[in-house]
Amino acid sequence: MESEMKCNLSEMWSSKMPKGLDLEISHHPMTMRRVANLIIAMERLKAGTSESVLSTEFRDENLLNIMMENIVEEHIVIELGSAPPVQFSRTGEYQCSVTDSQKRSLVLVENSMELHAVMLQGGSDNRKVHLNMSTYVHPSPSTEARPVALGIKDTNLYLSCHKKGDVPTLHLEAVEDKSS
């Protein structure tokens, strides 16, 4: 009885198929996606929107065109939410030194929290302050500014800027816990 049913279904559709195409019925389990693709393909074949197929001219390209016309695309959108980081993220560290147009370099004054700009004579280049410039990204990024930290190499001293009235001034500060 089941074989008669298969045969009858094939005969029922064969008259509606373009010349040169046969319908083959499969009893393998199909996914909903395959079923949807099959329904779309059949509707397009019935409506005649696919290119006409002649029995001797049906090639791989024809089959590919029919298949490509009938692909069902599935888009999955997953919304992910996350809170912005609560800390600045360090993006890099660069070594640099400061020298002005008169060839003066920054020098750390012994037992003091001061930097002086002096012209170094030959052989005293080792007194020149080398800075580590660390760059950071703010938790909510801004295109206007990028935070940096300037620290004196091999020390726990950092440059900070304070504004008194309308005048900004540079200060040295000792930082005990560099991780905070």
N, C-alpha and C positions, 0 to 999 in steps of 0.2 A: 504494500500500500504506500509505503514511504517513497519507493522508487517511482511509482506512478505520479506522485505529487511533485517530485523533482522534475520529472519529464514535462508535466503539464505546465509548471511555472516557466520552464525554459521556452516551451513552445509559445506560451502566452506573450512573452517579451520579445521573442525572436522577430516577430513581424514589425515591431516598433523600432528595432535596432537599425542603424545605418547599414547599408550593404557592405559586407565584408567583416562585420563585427559579430561575434557570438557572445551570448551571455552564459557565464558559468556560475553556478550556484554552489557556494561553499558552506559546509556545516561546521566550520571551525568557529570557536567563540570569537566575537568581535567586540572591540571597545566602542564606546559611544562616539569617539572621534572618527573611527573608521566608518561607522554607520552614517554619521553626518556627511563625511566625504562621499560615500556611495550615493546617498540621497541627492546631494548637490550635483554629482556627476550625472546621475540619471535624469534629473530635471533639465540640465543643460543639453543633454543629448536629445531629450524629447522636444525641447524648444528649438533645437537646431542652431544654437548659438555657436557651437563648436564648428571648426572648419569642416567642410564636407569631406567625407572619406570614401574613396572608391576602393573596391576590393583589391585591386592589384597595386594601388598606390599607397597603401597604409604602411608607414615606416615608423621607426623608433621615434623620430621627431614628432610625428602625429600623436603618438601615445604620450610622449613627454608633455606636449602642449595641452592635451586633455587633462593630464594629471596636474600640471601646474595651474591651470585655470580653476581647479577644484580643490585646492588646498585650503583647509580651514586653519587659520592661525589662532593660536591661543596665547593671550597675554595675561601674565600673572603679575599683579602689582601688590607688593608687600610694603606697607608703611612701617618704617622703623623710626622710633622716636628715641632721642637720647638727650640727656641734659648736657649743657656745655661743660667742659672741664672746669673745675674750680681753681685750677692753678695755671700759671703761665707755662707754656711748653718751650723748652730750650731747643733752638734750631741749629745753632752752630757756635763755634768759638774761634776767634782769630787773634793772632798776636800782632801788635802794632806798637809804634812809638810816636811821640809828638815832637815835631821840630818846627819852629816858626821861620819866617822869611829871613831873619837875621842869624839863622843857624843855631838858635838857642834850643836846648833840650831840657826836658823836665828831669829834676834830680830830687830825690827824697832827702829831706834834712834829717840827720841822725837825731834820735830821741825826741822827735817832734812829729806832729800830724800836719806837716806842711810840705808842699811841693814848690820848688823854685825853678824858674827858667834861667839857665846859665849857659854860657858859651863854653863848651868843653874843650880843653887843650889836649894835645896828643897824649895818648896813654891813659886818659881818664874816662874813656868811653864806657868802661864797666860801671860807672856811676849812673849812667843813663837809665831812666825808668822805662821798662818794657811793660806794656799793658796787655791784658787779656780782655778782648771785647767779646762778650757773650750776647747773642741775639736771641730774642724770645718772640713767641706769638701769644697775643692776648687771648683769654678765653672766648671773647666775642671779637673776632678780627676786625680791624679798622684799616682803611687804606690811608688814613691821614698820618699815622705815626707807627713806629715799630720800636718797642722797648728794647733797650740795650743795658748792659751792666759793664762798667769799666773797672777792672781790678788790677792792682799792681801784681805783676808776675811773682810767684813764690812767696807771697805774703797773704795776710788776711785783710788787707786794706783795699777799700773800694772808694771810687769817686762818687759823690752825690751832688745834686744840684738843689739849692734852696733859693727861694725867691723872697727877698726882703723888700717890701714895697713893689717898685717896678724893676728892681735890679736883681738879676739872678747871680748867685755866687756858687763857686765850686768848693766842696769840702771833702776831706778824707774821713772815712769812717771805718772802724775796725768791725769786722763781722766774724763772730765766733762760730755760728752754725750756718755753713754755706748751703745746706740742703733746704733751709726754710725760706 
